[in-house]
């Protein structure tokens, strides 16, 4: 079973500042991760700041993002590597 990463309210996440974890560049575990996957991760982690500010938090204290498929596709098609 895969472990799911959960962002908890009130915790500090350095990747929210720059959007991309340094591990994506230094850890061999992520060597085969595509640039597009890294970009999507960045979009979602940066969106966590908005989630915290808007109170998008479930009963367990997990933050979540609200991103329509249409908005995500617009953002991605302009920036993803083809």
N, C-alpha and C positions, 0 to 999 in steps of 0.2 A: 504494500500500500504506500502511495506517495504521501509525503508530508506536505501539507498545505501551509504556505506562508500567510500569516495573519498579521495585519497591522492593527495594533491596539491604540486606543485613544490615550493621549498623554505621554506616550513614549516618543523618544527622539529617534528619527530615522535620517541619517546623514544623506542617503540617496535622494531624499525629498529636496535637498538643496541643489544638487547638480543633476539628479535624475538617473544617474547610471552608476551601478556598483563597480568599484575598482576590480573586484573579483572577475568580472567579465573579461578583463584584459590580462590578468595575472594568474588565474587559476586554470590549470589544464582541463578541469572538469567542464569548462564552458568553451573549450577550443572550437568545437563543432557547432556552437550556437550561431545562428545566422545574424547578420547585421539587422535584419528586419525584426527578429525576435527581441534583440537588445533594444531596438528603438521602441517597440511596443511596451516593453517593461518600463522604459523611461517615461513614456506617456502616462502609464498607469500610476507609477510612483509619484510623479509630479502632481497628478490629480488628487493624491491623498491629502495634500495640503488643503485643497478646496473641500474635501470631505470633512476634515476636522473642523474647518471654519464654519461649514454649513450644518454640522451636527448629523452627518450621515453615518450613524453609528448604531449597530444593532444592540439587542439586550445583553449580549455577552461582552460588549465593549469593543467589538471588531469594527473597524472602519470599512466602508465600502464605497465604491465609486458609482456614479451614474454617468453613463456615456452611451448615447444612442448609437446603434450600428451605423447610421447615416453620418453622424458627426465624426465617428472614428474613421470611417472609410474616407471621408473628405481629407482628414488630417493625414492619414496614411498614404493615400495615393499621391499626395503632393511631395512626400518625403521618403518613401521607401525605396530601397535599391531594387532595380528591375534586372 
